[in-house]
Amino acid sequence: MSALALNVDFHSHSTVSDGVLSPSALAERAKRNGVDVWALTDHDEVGGIAEARAAAKALGLRFIAGVEISITWAGKTIHIVGLNIDEKNPTLVQGLARTRSGRERRARDMAQELANRAGIHGVYEGALKYVGNPDLISRSHFARYLVEIGVCDSVSDVFKHYLSDGKPGFVPHRWATLQEAVSWIIGAGGVAIVAHPGRYDLSPIAYDSFFTEFKALGGVAIETVTGSHTVDQYEEFTKIANQYGFLVSRGSDFHSPQDAEVDIGKLPTMPKGSRPVWDAWFAA
């Protein structure tokens, strides 16, 4: 089987970060949905990898250890996926721990903002029921609670009206730097990939600066076919990848069966001209 024909899903989240399925349940869903090779990429956390790897092995599912690192670049939050990492690498583990610190304080500040500016009270306590790992309480947990209490009809609507930059519940957080994230991933034996690049509010000049810096630091790929992109963006970012000499990656960015744009393993095939990051990882 050619590399492009493999059904890979290299972007998904479990209860260890802000997903709703355990690593084992996520492995089962990936296998059931026809995934050939799967990666768990929890936000700023590698604590679910051992369970995910064991579950995948029991299912006969090929597994790649991964992580999604939050960074701040030019005042914007951007995510960098690391694949084929050694999740026990001390520098990576310590760096992720530093990145996670401050999430709880940010969450309390978000709840206060929602109370003060939108009159919505008790959101921090409500969000906790959705949290598998208290160190990783996030906007997604807030969004699920706000949908539960009828503030909005969907998680995406919550982000649009309450939790994005300039909205009542948004509180910025200082994440890792791009250089730190890429160096941690490379130091752990992995490859660094820009997650869902079409999702960021950057000007063409800023995108060029970002991609140029990312490549100079040792970044090798960008996600093109992802649940966070539109169909038109699959082709657009495949062309951009080729323009900058990047390989491409593919992943659903699956968090929950209830609010997934695309289910795990259910992405379309890669566009022609794609050069997959996993090309050299598996025998044909």
C-alpha positions in Angstrom: 0.0 0.0 0.0 1.3 3.4 -0.9 1.9 6.0 1.8 -0.9 8.2 0.4 -3.3 5.3 0.5 -2.8 4.7 4.2 -5.7 5.9 6.4 -3.6 7.8 8.9 -5.0 10.0 11.7 -2.2 11.9 13.3 -4.2 14.4 15.4 -6.6 13.4 18.1 -7.3 14.1 21.8 -8.3 12.0 24.8 -9.5 12.7 28.3 -5.9 13.3 29.2 -6.3 16.8 27.6 -9.7 18.0 26.3 -11.2 15.0 24.6 -14.1 13.1 25.9 -12.9 9.5 25.2 -10.1 7.7 27.2 -7.0 6.8 25.2 -8.3 3.2 25.1 -11.7 4.2 23.9 -10.2 6.5 21.3 -8.0 3.6 20.0 -11.1 1.4 19.7 -13.0 4.1 17.7 -10.0 4.7 15.4 -9.8 0.9 14.7 -13.5 0.7 14.1 -13.4 3.6 11.7 -10.7 2.0 9.5 -7.6 3.9 10.7 -4.4 2.2 9.6 -2.0 4.3 11.7 -3.1 6.5 14.6 -1.4 9.1 16.8 -2.6 10.5 20.1 -1.7 14.2 20.3 -3.0 15.5 23.6 -2.5 19.2 24.4 0.8 19.8 26.2 0.6 16.3 27.8 2.0 12.9 27.1 0.4 11.1 30.0 -2.0 9.1 27.8 0.5 7.6 25.5 1.3 4.4 27.4 -2.4 3.5 27.6 -2.9 4.5 23.9 0.0 2.4 22.8 -1.1 -0.7 24.8 -4.6 -0.4 23.5 -3.5 0.0 19.9 -1.2 -3.0 20.2 -4.1 -5.1 21.5 -6.2 -4.0 18.5 -3.5 -4.6 15.9 -3.5 -0.8 15.2 -0.2 0.8 14.3 0.5 3.7 16.7 2.6 6.9 16.7 3.4 8.7 19.9 2.5 12.4 19.6 1.8 15.7 21.3 0.3 19.1 20.4 2.2 22.0 22.0 0.6 25.4 22.5 2.9 28.3 21.5 2.6 32.1 21.5 3.9 33.7 18.3 3.5 37.4 17.5 0.8 37.5 20.1 -1.2 34.6 18.6 -1.8 31.1 19.9 -0.6 28.5 17.5 -0.3 24.8 17.9 2.7 22.6 16.9 2.2 18.8 16.6 5.1 16.6 17.4 5.1 13.0 16.0 7.3 10.0 16.5 8.4 11.4 19.8 10.0 9.7 22.8 7.4 10.7 25.4 9.8 10.0 28.2 12.4 12.5 27.0 13.2 14.6 30.2 13.5 18.0 28.3 10.2 17.5 26.6 8.4 16.4 29.8 9.8 19.3 31.7 8.9 21.8 29.0 5.3 20.5 28.7 4.9 20.8 32.5 6.0 24.4 32.3 3.6 25.0 29.5 0.7 23.5 31.4 1.3 25.6 34.4 -1.0 28.6 34.5 -4.0 26.9 32.9 -5.9 26.7 36.2 -5.3 30.3 36.9 -6.3 31.3 33.4 -9.5 29.1 33.8 -10.5 31.0 36.9 -9.9 34.3 35.2 -12.0 33.2 32.3 -14.9 32.3 34.6 -14.6 35.7 36.3 -14.7 37.4 32.9 -17.8 35.5 32.0 -19.5 36.5 35.2 -18.5 40.1 35.1 -19.0 40.8 31.4 -21.7 38.3 30.4 -23.5 37.7 33.6 -22.9 33.9 33.4 -21.9 32.5 36.8 -20.4 29.3 38.0 -18.7 28.3 34.8 -15.4 27.2 36.3 -17.2 24.7 38.6 -19.5 23.6 35.8 -16.6 23.0 33.4 -14.8 20.8 35.9 -17.3 18.0 35.3 -15.9 17.7 31.8 -12.2 17.7 32.9 -10.3 14.5 32.9 -7.0 16.1 33.9 -7.4 19.2 36.1 -4.0 20.5 35.0 -5.4 20.8 31.5 -8.7 22.6 32.0 -9.3 24.5 28.7 -11.7 26.6 26.7 -13.2 23.3 25.3 -14.3 22.3 28.8 -15.9 25.7 29.3 -17.6 25.5 25.9 -19.2 22.1 26.6 -20.6 23.4 29.9 -22.0 26.5 28.2 -23.7 24.4 25.6 -25.1 22.2 28.4 -26.7 25.2 30.2 -28.1 26.5 26.9 -26.0 29.6 26.4 -25.2 28.5 22.9 -26.3 25.6 20.6 -22.8 24.3 19.8 -19.2 24.4 21.0 -18.2 26.4 17.9 -20.8 29.0 18.7 -19.5 29.3 22.2 -16.0 30.0 20.9 -17.4 32.5 18.3 -19.4 34.5 20.9 -17.6 34.1 24.2 -14.1 32.4 24.1 -12.2 34.0 21.2 -10.0 37.1 21.2 -12.0 40.2 22.2 -15.0 38.2 23.5 -16.3 38.3 27.1 -14.6 35.1 28.3 -11.3 35.3 26.5 -8.2 35.5 28.6 -4.8 35.3 26.9 -2.1 32.9 28.1 1.6 33.0 27.5 2.5 29.6 26.0 5.9 28.2 24.9 7.8 29.9 22.2 8.1 28.4 18.7 11.8 27.7 19.2 11.1 25.9 22.5 8.4 23.7 21.0 10.3 22.7 17.9 13.5 22.1 20.0 11.6 19.9 22.5 10.1 17.8 19.7 13.4 17.4 17.8 15.2 16.7 21.0 12.7 13.9 21.7 13.5 12.3 18.3 10.3 13.6 16.7 9.3 15.8 13.8 7.6 19.1 14.2 4.4 19.9 12.3 2.2 23.0 12.2 -1.3 22.0 13.3 -4.3 23.2 11.1 -2.4 26.3 9.7 -5.6 27.6 8.1 -7.2 28.3 11.5 -4.9 31.2 12.5 -5.7 34.8 12.0 -2.5 35.8 10.3 -1.8 38.2 7.4 0.0 36.8 4.3 3.2 38.6 5.5 2.8 37.1 8.9 2.2 33.6 7.5 5.4 33.9 5.4 7.4 35.0 8.5 6.0 32.2 10.5 6.6 29.5 8.0 10.1 30.8 7.3 11.0 30.8 11.0 9.4 27.4 11.5 11.5 25.9 8.7 14.7 27.5 9.9 14.2 26.0 13.4 13.8 22.5 11.9 10.1 22.2 11.4 9.4 19.8 8.5 5.6 19.7 7.8 2.2 21.3 8.0 -1.2 19.7 8.3 -3.3 20.0 5.2 -6.2 17.5 5.4 -7.6 18.1 8.8 -11.0 18.5 10.5 -10.1 22.1 11.2 -9.8 23.0 7.5 -12.4 23.5 4.8 -12.2 21.3 1.7 -10.8 24.3 -0.3 -8.0 24.6 2.3 -6.8 21.0 1.6 -5.6 22.1 -1.8 -4.5 25.6 -0.7 -2.2 24.3 2.0 -0.9 21.5 -0.1 0.3 24.1 -2.5 1.8 26.2 0.3 3.6 23.1 1.7 5.2 22.5 -1.7 6.1 26.2 -1.9 8.0 26.2 1.3 9.4 22.6 0.9 7.3 21.2 3.7 6.0 17.6 3.9 2.3 17.3 4.8 0.3 15.6 7.6 -3.3 14.5 8.1 -5.5 14.3 11.2 -9.1 14.8 12.2 -8.4 16.9 15.4 -11.0 14.7 17.0 -12.2 15.6 20.5 -15.7 14.3 20.9 -18.3 12.3 19.0 -20.8 15.1 19.8 -18.9 18.1 18.4 -16.5 16.7 15.8 -16.3 18.4 12.5 -14.9 15.1 11.2 -14.9 11.7 13.0 -11.6 10.1 13.7 -10.5 8.1 10.6 -13.1 9.7 8.3 -11.0 12.3 6.5 -10.9 12.3 2.7 -7.7 11.2 0.8 -4.8 13.5 0.4 -4.7 15.8 -2.7 -2.4 15.0 -5.6 1.0 16.5 -5.1 1.0 15.7 -1.4 4.3 14.5 0.1 3.3 12.8 3.4 5.5 13.1 6.5 5.0 9.4 7.2 6.3 8.3 3.7 9.6 6.9 5.2 8.1 5.5 8.4 6.4 2.4 7.1 7.2 -0.3 4.6 4.9 -0.3 1.5 
